[in-house]
Amino acid sequence: MRTIGNCLGTGIVLVLLCFFSGGCARDQLAQNRDDSFLPYEQTRVGPTVLRGFLDACCSPLYRADGMIVTPSGSDFGTVSIRGNVFHLGVATAIDRRGYFLTASHCLAKGPFKVIVSYEGQIGGATARVVWRGDVSKGQPDLALLDAAIPLEHVFDWSPDFTNGESIVVLGLDVLAPHKVQKQCLGGKIGGVANGSETAMPQYQTIALDAPLLREDNGGPVADLSGRLIAINISSAKRIPAGSSGTAQRPDLAWLKHLIDEDAARPSAPKSH
C-alpha cells in the first residue's frame, strides 16, 4: 500500500453521509473549481508537485460514532466507512507531533476522526479538541486538534503575504451521494483585516477569491511555495463560484506556545 508521501493525486475518497446539489449549476461549479487550479498544476514544492504536497498535508475530518474505516481499492486513500457520519470538513496538519488546525464551526458534538496514513496503513484516527475559538466572544473561528500520532507531512507557516497574492486552497469535492474527494483550488488574496483587539488570541481575517464549497472549511490557504498562510473558515452555506471566501490566521507565537504546552502533558492513547 502506498503511503501519503507517494500520493501525487487528489487522493482520499470517502463514503460519507453528505448533501450536494445537482444539475447544471453543480456541473458549472465543479468545472470552475477544476479550472482554478490549472495554472499551478506544474508548480513544485521540492520534489513533489504542489497538488501532491497539499494532499499529503491535509486530512478529511468528520464526526463519527462507532466508525469502522477500511482501505477499499488499490488507489491511495480510498476507504469504506460504516457507521453514522454527521459532519464533513478538512483538518490541516501543522505539527509533526499530531496537531491539526480546522474551522471551529466544523466541530459539532464529537467524537471526531481524521483520515490519516500511519505506519503504512490508512484509517481513522480520533482527534482530540485541544482548543476551540468562541466566535461569540470575538475569538477566531479556528480549532486545534491532536490526533496523537506522528505526522510525516505538515505545513510550515508563511512569514508574510500580500494583497493580490496568488494562493491555493485544498477542500473536498462531492462526486456523488456519500462520496467525496480532495480538491485543489486556486485564487487570490483580496484583503486583510485584524480581528477583535480585545479578544485573545489575536488573529487576521483574509478575504480570498476561490470557488469554495462548505465542505472546504478547515482546509489550508497556502502560497505557491506550499507555505501555510491561513485556514479557510468560509460560511457553512454554499458559496457561489467566483465570490470571496474568508480565511483566518492566528497569532503564530500564541499557537506555538499552545501546542508546546499541550505536547508536554502526558500523551493520550494512540488511536488509528
Secondary structure as UniProt FT lines:
FT   HELIX           4..6
FT   STRAND          13..15
FT   HELIX           23..36
FT   HELIX           38..40
FT   TURN            41..42
FT   STRAND          44..45
FT   TURN            46..47
FT   STRAND          48..49
FT   HELIX           50..56
FT   STRAND          58..71
FT   TURN            76..77
FT   STRAND          78..85
FT   STRAND          89..95
FT   TURN            96..98
FT   STRAND          99..103
FT   HELIX           104..106
FT   STRAND          112..118
FT   TURN            119..120
FT   STRAND          121..132
FT   HELIX           135..137
FT   STRAND          142..146
FT   TURN            163..164
FT   STRAND          166..176
FT   TURN            177..178
FT   STRAND          179..194
FT   STRAND          203..209
FT   HELIX           214..216
FT   TURN            217..218
FT   STRAND          220..222
FT   TURN            224..225
FT   STRAND          228..232
FT   TURN            241..242
FT   STRAND          244..250
FT   HELIX           252..263
//
